[in-house]
Amino acid sequence: MISGFGLGCTAPAANNAILKLAPDHVAEIAGLRGMFRQSGSILCISSVTAVLARSTDVGLAQAHVFWVLAGILVLAAACTLTIEDHRGSW
């Protein structure tokens, strides 16, 4: 639910940024965004399923997976602060 809410809030802003910054490459960028979003979802679901299937205590394994993914999310959010702010044309 939280991930869906976050994507629902950020997707329109990302689409507007594409239209504004690179209007002649909208189709390519939208396709790449979709491909990476789908690939990331598939990779995450597959790895979590593999970890849970091989664990003896599923609840504890799921808690560990949650904390690892939360840590990755915090690191990714911190990395966004290093992105340069482009104003005007590329």
N, C-alpha and C positions, 0 to 999 in steps of 0.2 A: 504494500500500500504506500509506504513512504517513498520507495523508488518510483512508483508510478506517478505520485504527486510531484516529485522533483523533476521527472522528465516532462510532465505536463506543463510545468512552469517554465522550464528552460527551452523547450523545443520551439515555441513561437519566437522567442528572442534570437535563437540561433538562426532560424529561417530568415528573420528580418535582417540579421547581420549579413547573411549570404547575399540577399537581394541588394543590399546597400553597397557592400564592398566589392563583390565580383558578380555583377549582373549577367555578364556574358558566359559565366561558368556555373550557373545555378544548377543545371541538371547533373553535371558531373559531381559537384560538391554534395548535393542532396543524396545522390547514389552512394558516394563514399561514406557519408555519415550513417546512412542506413545499414550499409554493409558492416561497418565497424561496430555499430550498436548491436546488430544481430550476432556477429561473431563473438563479441564480448559476453553477451547473454548465454550463448551456447557453451562457451568455454567455462564460464562460472558455474552454470548448472551441472555440466558434466563433471567438473572437478569436485564440487560439493557432493554430488551423488556418489562418486567413487570413494570419497573419504567416509561418508556415512555407511556405505555398503561394507567397507572393510573394518569398521570399528566394532568393538565389543560392547561399548556403552554409547548408544546412539545419541542420547541426550547430552552427554559430556562432549562428544565429538561435535555436535551441532553448536554448542556454546563456544567451543574453540574456533570453529569456522566463523561464527558471528563476530568474534573479537578480531580475528585476522582480517576479515572483510571491512570491519569498522576502521581498523588501522590503515588499510589501503585507501579507504575513502578520505580519511584525515590527511594522509600524505598527498593524495591527488589534489585535495582542496588547497593545501599549502603550496603546491607546485603552480597553481593558477596565479599566485601572486607574482611569479617571475615572468609572466607573459607581458610583453611590451604592449602599450596602448597605441594603436595606430589611428591616427586622426587624418582624414583626407584620403587621398588615393594611395594605392599600394605601389 
